[in-house]
Structure formats: structure tokens, C-alpha cells
Amino acid sequence: MMQQQIALVVLVFFLLDMSVQNIHLHNYMMWSFS
């Protein structure tokens, strides 16, 4: 369970970092998976 939470946090930070580099792609991904 703990490993899954850590992986989720890493994924969130990765997406946030990507949004800084390419905000449009991030918005598209968030809209697609919402």
C-alpha cells in the first residue's frame, strides 16, 4: 500500500513538472482522463 502511495506522489510531481514544460499537453491529459 505504501509503495502505491509513493508511486502516486511521484506521478503527480512528474505531471506537474511536465505541465511547467508543456501546459497545453498537461491540460489535454487532465481533460481526457477526468
DRENTORKOL-3810 file (N, C-alpha, C; in nm, 4 decimals):
REM DRENTORKOL-3810
@n.u->0.0843; n.v->-0.1203; n.w->0.0000; ca.u->0.0000; ca.v->0.0000; ca.w->0.0000; c.u->0.0878; c.v->0.1253; c.w->0.0000
@n.u->0.1934; n.v->0.1219; n.w->0.0836; ca.u->0.2807; ca.v->0.2385; ca.w->0.0927; c.u->0.3510; c.v->0.2648; c.w->-0.0402
@n.u->0.3928; n.v->0.1563; n.w->-0.1071; ca.u->0.4607; ca.v->0.1727; ca.w->-0.2358; c.u->0.3687; c.v->0.2388; c.w->-0.3377
@n.u->0.2407; n.v->0.2020; n.w->-0.3354; ca.u->0.1462; ca.v->0.2608; ca.w->-0.4300; c.u->0.1299; c.v->0.4098; c.w->-0.4039
@n.u->0.1265; n.v->0.4493; n.w->-0.2769; ca.u->0.1126; ca.v->0.5909; ca.w->-0.2435; c.u->0.2347; c.v->0.6686; c.w->-0.2907
@n.u->0.3532; n.v->0.6117; n.w->-0.2703; ca.u->0.4766; ca.v->0.6773; ca.w->-0.3147; c.u->0.4768; c.v->0.6912; c.w->-0.4667
@n.u->0.4355; n.v->0.5862; n.w->-0.5363; ca.u->0.4310; ca.v->0.5904; ca.w->-0.6821; c.u->0.3333; c.v->0.6977; c.w->-0.7291
@n.u->0.2216; n.v->0.7121; n.w->-0.6603; ca.u->0.1223; ca.v->0.8128; ca.w->-0.6965; c.u->0.1790; c.v->0.9530; c.w->-0.6781
@n.u->0.2497; n.v->0.9748; n.w->-0.5683; ca.u->0.3116; ca.v->1.1055; ca.w->-0.5434; c.u->0.4138; c.v->1.1378; c.w->-0.6520
@n.u->0.4945; n.v->1.0379; n.w->-0.6883; ca.u->0.5938; ca.v->1.0581; ca.w->-0.7944; c.u->0.5248; c.v->1.0934; c.w->-0.9254
@n.u->0.4157; n.v->1.0250; n.w->-0.9554; ca.u->0.3417; ca.v->1.0520; ca.w->-1.0783; c.u->0.2866; c.v->1.1937; c.w->-1.0786
@n.u->0.2322; n.v->1.2373; n.w->-0.9651; ca.u->0.1783; ca.v->1.3734; ca.w->-0.9546; c.u->0.2891; c.v->1.4761; c.w->-0.9779
@n.u->0.4032; n.v->1.4567; n.w->-0.9131; ca.u->0.5141; ca.v->1.5508; ca.w->-0.9320; c.u->0.5612; c.v->1.5505; c.w->-1.0772
@n.u->0.5615; n.v->1.4331; n.w->-1.1398; ca.u->0.6024; ca.v->1.4227; ca.w->-1.2800; c.u->0.5070; c.v->1.5017; c.w->-1.3694
@n.u->0.3764; n.v->1.4861; n.w->-1.3455; ca.u->0.2778; ca.v->1.5585; ca.w->-1.4251; c.u->0.2896; c.v->1.7087; c.w->-1.4036
@n.u->0.3141; n.v->1.7497; n.w->-1.2789; ca.u->0.3307; ca.v->1.8922; ca.w->-1.2506; c.u->0.4529; c.v->1.9469; c.w->-1.3236
@n.u->0.5607; n.v->1.8710; n.w->-1.3249; ca.u->0.6823; ca.v->1.9135; ca.w->-1.3941; c.u->0.6569; c.v->1.9244; c.w->-1.5438
@n.u->0.5833; n.v->1.8282; n.w->-1.5979; ca.u->0.5505; ca.v->1.8315; ca.w->-1.7401; c.u->0.4626; c.v->1.9512; c.w->-1.7721
@n.u->0.3735; n.v->1.9873; n.w->-1.6795; ca.u->0.2824; ca.v->2.0991; ca.w->-1.7038; c.u->0.3597; c.v->2.2301; c.w->-1.7128
@n.u->0.4704; n.v->2.2383; n.w->-1.6391; ca.u->0.5540; ca.v->2.3580; ca.w->-1.6464; c.u->0.6194; c.v->2.3672; c.w->-1.7839
@n.u->0.6589; n.v->2.2530; n.w->-1.8381; ca.u->0.7270; ca.v->2.2496; ca.w->-1.9673; c.u->0.6274; c.v->2.2583; c.w->-2.0830
@n.u->0.5119; n.v->2.1975; n.w->-2.0655; ca.u->0.4139; ca.v->2.1931; ca.w->-2.1744; c.u->0.2736; c.v->2.1948; c.w->-2.1145
@n.u->0.2281; n.v->2.3141; n.w->-2.0764; ca.u->0.0999; ca.v->2.3289; ca.w->-2.0059; c.u->-0.0166; c.v->2.2814; c.w->-2.0921
@n.u->-0.0072; n.v->2.2975; n.w->-2.2224; ca.u->-0.1181; ca.v->2.2581; ca.w->-2.3089; c.u->-0.1350; c.v->2.1068; c.w->-2.3097
@n.u->-0.0241; n.v->2.0344; n.w->-2.3151; ca.u->-0.0312; ca.v->1.8882; ca.w->-2.3126; c.u->-0.0884; c.v->1.8404; c.w->-2.1802
@n.u->-0.0460; n.v->1.9051; n.w->-2.0711; ca.u->-0.0952; ca.v->1.8684; ca.w->-1.9382; c.u->-0.2463; c.v->1.8907; c.w->-1.9301
@n.u->-0.2929; n.v->2.0049; n.w->-1.9786; ca.u->-0.4361; ca.v->2.0343; ca.w->-1.9749; c.u->-0.5137; c.v->1.9335; c.w->-2.0583
@n.u->-0.4598; n.v->1.8951; n.w->-2.1734; ca.u->-0.5258; ca.v->1.7971; ca.w->-2.2585; c.u->-0.5363; c.v->1.6626; c.w->-2.1883
@n.u->-0.4286; n.v->1.6221; n.w->-2.1210; ca.u->-0.4292; ca.v->1.4949; ca.w->-2.0496; c.u->-0.5300; c.v->1.4979; c.w->-1.9352
@n.u->-0.5317; n.v->1.6068; n.w->-1.8594; ca.u->-0.6243; ca.v->1.6181; ca.w->-1.7467; c.u->-0.7682; c.v->1.6147; c.w->-1.7966
@n.u->-0.7949; n.v->1.6806; n.w->-1.9116; ca.u->-0.9298; ca.v->1.6832; ca.w->-1.9666; c.u->-0.9692; c.v->1.5444; c.w->-2.0169
@n.u->-0.8739; n.v->1.4730; n.w->-2.0737; ca.u->-0.9035; ca.v->1.3417; ca.w->-2.1312; c.u->-0.9363; c.v->1.2393; c.w->-2.0232
@n.u->-0.8641; n.v->1.2459; n.w->-1.9101; ca.u->-0.8777; ca.v->1.1429; ca.w->-1.8074; c.u->-0.9706; c.v->1.1831; c.w->-1.6942
@n.u->-1.0267; n.v->1.3032; n.w->-1.7016; ca.u->-1.1128; ca.v->1.3488; ca.w->-1.5916; c.u->-1.2471; c.v->1.2768; c.w->-1.5936
END
